[in-house]
Amino acid sequence: MNSRLIFSFFFSFMFLIAFAQKEQDSLKTKWKYEPNFMVGFDVLNAGIGIFSDRKLFQGFVSSRISKNIHAVADVGFEKNIYQKNGYDATVDGPFLKLGAFYMLANDKENPLNGFYAGGKLAGSFYNQEYKAVPVRGYGGSETSVAFPASSQSSYWIEATVGGRVQLFDSPFYIDVTAQPRYLLFSTTQDDIKPMIVPGFGKSSAKFNVGFSWNIAYSF
């Protein structure tokens, strides 16, 4: 009796292993990565730059690497001016963001349509110049000091929450995102923290939120 039970259990166990392996191989075949890319350009911030001191040009490249996971890279350039509370600063430079997002809900007919959430690591390498930094002068009077241009860098993390929808039957998409950001580290010039970081925005506070409205093309 015991031998029969052991025999039955052994072959049942082997059957389950073989079935699981078959299912795993099937999934691997089903979700095998094939080269695919989507590129987009942020028209919202580029348009706003016509009427403001902040000139921001950014775009992204993403690729679907599994059923619901997409890798994404953002690259851009920002030039801005900060004039507030006695500060007069200018910055300009490129930035890069790398990360991934997960499709929370998508269209069965088109897996690129839907809502998603994810995260990115980001960094910016920029030039800054302080034309005026407020300091206390003799007798408590307020004055300002200028500093020469210097090269600095900043790093932050950001979450991404957004959605995309296909424009009719074309390869074009509208992609809209919100990006809560937290500044991790910045180099400083004479212990003066940066007022603006390209790609991050005003950095007088460590927390910031950005928005983008992209026209994207899938191929």
C-alpha positions as CSV (number, residue, x, y, z in Angstrom):
1,M,0.0,0.0,0.0
2,N,2.8,2.4,1.0
3,S,4.7,1.6,-2.2
4,R,1.7,2.2,-4.3
5,L,1.1,5.6,-2.7
6,I,4.8,6.6,-3.1
7,F,4.7,5.5,-6.7
8,S,1.5,7.5,-7.4
9,F,2.9,10.5,-5.6
10,F,6.2,10.4,-7.4
11,F,4.6,10.3,-10.9
12,S,2.0,13.0,-9.9
13,F,4.9,15.2,-8.7
14,M,6.8,14.6,-12.0
15,F,3.7,15.4,-14.0
16,L,3.2,18.7,-12.1
17,I,6.8,19.7,-12.7
18,A,6.6,18.8,-16.4
19,F,3.3,20.8,-16.7
20,A,4.7,23.8,-14.9
21,Q,7.9,23.7,-17.1
22,K,5.7,23.5,-20.2
23,E,3.6,26.5,-19.0
24,Q,6.8,28.5,-18.2
25,D,8.3,27.7,-21.6
26,S,5.0,28.8,-23.2
27,L,5.0,32.1,-21.3
28,K,8.6,32.7,-22.3
29,T,7.7,32.1,-26.0
30,K,4.6,34.2,-25.7
31,W,6.3,37.2,-24.1
32,K,9.6,37.0,-26.0
33,Y,11.0,40.5,-26.5
34,E,10.9,41.9,-30.0
35,P,12.5,45.3,-30.7
36,N,9.9,48.0,-30.3
37,F,10.2,51.7,-29.5
38,M,8.1,54.7,-28.9
39,V,9.6,58.2,-29.0
40,G,7.8,61.3,-27.8
41,F,8.3,65.1,-27.5
42,D,6.9,67.3,-24.7
43,V,4.9,70.0,-26.6
44,L,3.4,71.5,-23.4
45,N,6.6,72.8,-21.8
46,A,8.1,73.7,-25.1
47,G,5.1,75.8,-25.9
48,I,5.0,77.4,-22.4
49,G,8.7,78.4,-22.9
50,I,7.7,80.9,-25.6
51,F,6.0,83.0,-22.9
52,S,8.3,82.5,-19.9
53,D,11.9,82.5,-18.8
54,R,12.0,78.8,-18.5
55,K,13.0,77.1,-21.8
56,L,12.4,73.4,-21.4
57,F,12.8,70.9,-24.3
58,Q,12.5,67.2,-23.4
59,G,11.5,63.9,-25.0
60,F,11.5,60.2,-24.2
61,V,12.2,56.8,-25.6
62,S,10.3,53.8,-24.3
63,S,10.2,50.1,-25.1
64,R,7.8,47.3,-24.0
65,I,10.0,44.6,-22.5
66,S,7.3,42.3,-21.1
67,K,3.5,42.1,-21.0
68,N,3.1,45.2,-18.8
69,I,6.6,46.5,-18.1
70,H,8.1,49.3,-20.2
71,A,11.7,50.7,-19.9
72,V,11.9,54.4,-20.5
73,A,14.6,57.1,-20.8
74,D,14.0,60.8,-20.8
75,V,16.5,63.3,-22.1
76,G,16.2,67.1,-22.3
77,F,17.7,70.6,-21.9
78,E,16.6,73.5,-19.8
79,K,17.6,77.1,-19.5
80,N,16.0,79.2,-16.7
81,I,16.3,82.3,-14.6
82,Y,15.7,82.7,-10.9
83,Q,15.0,86.2,-9.5
84,K,13.4,86.1,-6.1
85,N,14.2,87.0,-2.5
86,G,17.3,88.9,-3.5
87,Y,18.7,86.1,-5.7
88,D,19.5,86.6,-9.3
89,A,20.7,83.3,-10.9
90,T,20.8,81.7,-14.4
91,V,21.2,78.0,-15.2
92,D,21.3,75.9,-18.3
93,G,22.2,72.3,-19.1
94,P,21.1,68.8,-20.1
95,F,19.4,66.2,-17.9
96,L,18.8,62.4,-18.2
97,K,16.2,60.2,-16.5
98,L,16.2,56.3,-16.6
99,G,13.5,54.0,-15.3
100,A,10.5,51.9,-16.0
101,F,6.7,51.9,-15.6
102,Y,4.0,49.3,-15.2
103,M,0.8,49.3,-17.2
104,L,-2.0,49.3,-14.5
105,A,-4.8,49.1,-17.1
106,N,-4.6,48.8,-20.8
107,D,-6.6,48.1,-23.9
108,K,-6.9,44.5,-24.9
109,E,-6.7,45.4,-28.6
110,N,-3.8,47.7,-28.1
111,P,-1.5,47.1,-25.1
112,L,0.2,50.5,-25.6
113,N,-3.1,52.3,-24.6
114,G,-3.8,52.7,-20.9
115,F,-2.7,54.0,-17.6
116,Y,0.6,53.4,-15.9
117,A,2.8,54.2,-13.0
118,G,6.6,53.8,-12.4
119,G,9.8,55.5,-11.3
120,K,13.0,57.0,-12.5
121,L,16.5,57.9,-11.4
122,A,17.6,61.3,-12.8
123,G,20.6,63.6,-13.0
124,S,21.5,66.9,-14.4
125,F,24.9,68.4,-15.3
126,Y,24.5,72.2,-15.7
127,N,26.2,75.6,-15.6
128,Q,25.0,78.1,-13.1
129,E,25.8,81.8,-12.4
130,Y,24.8,83.8,-9.4
131,K,24.7,87.5,-10.3
132,A,23.4,88.3,-6.9
133,V,23.2,86.4,-3.6
134,P,21.7,88.2,-0.6
135,V,24.1,88.6,2.4
136,R,24.1,90.6,5.6
137,G,26.4,93.6,5.5
138,Y,28.0,95.7,8.1
139,G,25.5,96.8,10.9
140,G,22.9,94.3,9.7
141,S,22.3,96.0,6.3
142,E,21.4,93.9,3.4
143,T,23.6,93.6,0.4
144,S,24.4,91.1,-2.3
145,V,27.4,89.2,-3.7
146,A,28.1,87.9,-7.2
147,F,29.7,84.6,-8.0
148,P,31.3,83.5,-11.3
149,A,29.8,80.8,-13.5
150,S,30.5,77.2,-12.4
151,S,29.6,73.6,-13.4
152,Q,27.4,71.7,-11.0
153,S,25.3,68.5,-10.9
154,S,22.1,67.4,-9.1
155,Y,20.4,64.0,-8.7
156,W,16.9,63.1,-7.8
157,I,14.2,60.4,-7.9
158,E,10.8,60.8,-9.4
159,A,7.6,58.8,-9.7
160,T,5.6,58.7,-12.9
161,V,1.9,58.5,-13.2
162,G,0.3,58.9,-16.6
163,G,-1.7,57.5,-19.5
164,R,-1.5,57.3,-23.3
165,V,-4.0,56.9,-26.0
166,Q,-3.6,56.2,-29.7
167,L,-4.7,58.8,-32.2
168,F,-7.2,57.0,-34.4
169,D,-5.5,54.2,-36.3
170,S,-2.2,56.1,-36.7
171,P,1.2,55.3,-35.1
172,F,0.9,58.5,-33.1
173,Y,-0.1,58.7,-29.4
174,I,-0.9,61.3,-26.8
175,D,1.1,60.6,-23.7
176,V,0.4,62.7,-20.5
177,T,2.3,62.3,-17.2
178,A,2.7,63.8,-13.8
179,Q,6.0,63.4,-12.0
180,P,6.4,64.0,-8.3
181,R,10.1,64.5,-7.6
182,Y,12.5,64.5,-4.6
183,L,15.9,66.0,-4.8
184,L,18.6,63.6,-3.3
185,F,21.9,65.5,-3.7
186,S,23.4,68.6,-5.3
187,T,26.9,69.9,-5.6
188,T,27.3,73.4,-4.3
189,Q,29.3,76.5,-5.0
190,D,30.6,78.1,-1.8
191,D,27.9,76.2,0.1
192,I,25.1,77.9,-1.8
193,K,22.4,75.4,-2.7
194,P,21.0,75.7,-6.2
195,M,17.8,77.6,-6.8
196,I,17.0,75.9,-10.1
197,V,18.0,72.5,-11.4
198,P,17.4,71.7,-15.1
199,G,14.9,68.9,-15.5
200,F,13.9,69.2,-11.8
201,G,12.7,72.8,-11.6
202,K,12.9,75.2,-8.6
203,S,14.9,73.4,-6.0
204,S,14.5,75.9,-3.1
205,A,12.5,72.9,-1.7
206,K,13.5,69.3,-2.2
207,F,10.0,68.3,-3.4
208,N,8.6,69.3,-6.7
209,V,6.0,68.1,-9.2
210,G,6.4,68.3,-13.0
211,F,3.9,67.7,-15.9
212,S,4.3,66.8,-19.5
213,W,2.0,66.5,-22.5
214,N,3.7,64.5,-25.3
215,I,3.1,63.6,-28.9
216,A,4.6,60.2,-29.4
217,Y,5.3,57.9,-32.3
218,S,5.4,54.1,-32.1
219,F,7.5,51.9,-34.4
